């Protein structure tokens, strides 16, 4: 590979040859973002503790249902074997924790550079700012997706093993099981990119986490889907979209139901908006 040089006047009037390396490739940017993420000391422990907590929460749901099995009527047992066991494979509290944990990872990935001034150094070393942010998006989304797949797979097979036999455990081929697994796994990268987008705009750790917590836990408590506009807002929340994907294709008794396609669209829109916000906001700032 040839070495380019730049010529500039020296103080003595002579020319000074300064070697200039080739521009960073996109794979180099990906490697740099990977190193920066895992160089944060708390990240490996955070992933481990989050995974254990989420799996334990889901397993506890299956354990509780198994312990109550003998007190149910035959009709209740039949309903649980048809629907309830699938819900226990990955519970709503587990999904909420996935969103919160991965949202925190996405926020930390950008806030750790903004608050320490490392972002200025990064842009000085790699002036192609949008490519830098694109590489960060891909690394965060990829790591979160790997986390989601691992946690969901372990939770599903562990919970259904707890429920195996007469307690109503279901296989992956059970109607709706594959959709549940896919929706739960994808919730992780969606949450991570939401956190990244919020961190890019807010640029303050505490405020970002409070906003994320409000979006996941507080907002659904105050908005109900029994009115039209309440249903519109509720159906556009990521956790509500995840829960819709667990339900049958057609809902009965819900005044303003969403659809399976609508729920997948919510996933896509939150992801796209978060990425566009990060790409549009961060390159204009040095810290």
Secondary structure, 3 states (H helix, E strand, C coil): CCCEEEEEECCCCCEEEEEECCCCCHHHHHHHHHHHHHCCHHHHHHHHHHHHHHHHHHHHHHHHHHHHHHHCCHHHHHHHHHHHHHHHHCCHHHHHHHHHHHHHHHHHHHHHHHHHCHHHHHHHHCCCHHHHHHHHHHHHHHHHHHHHHHHHHHHHHHHHHHCCHHHCCCCCCCCCHHHHHHHHHHHHHHHHHHHHHHHHHHCCHHHHHHHHHHHHHHHHHHCCCCCHHHHHHHHCCHHHHHHHHHCCCCCCCCCCCCCHHHHHHHHHHHHHHHHHHHHHHHHHCCC
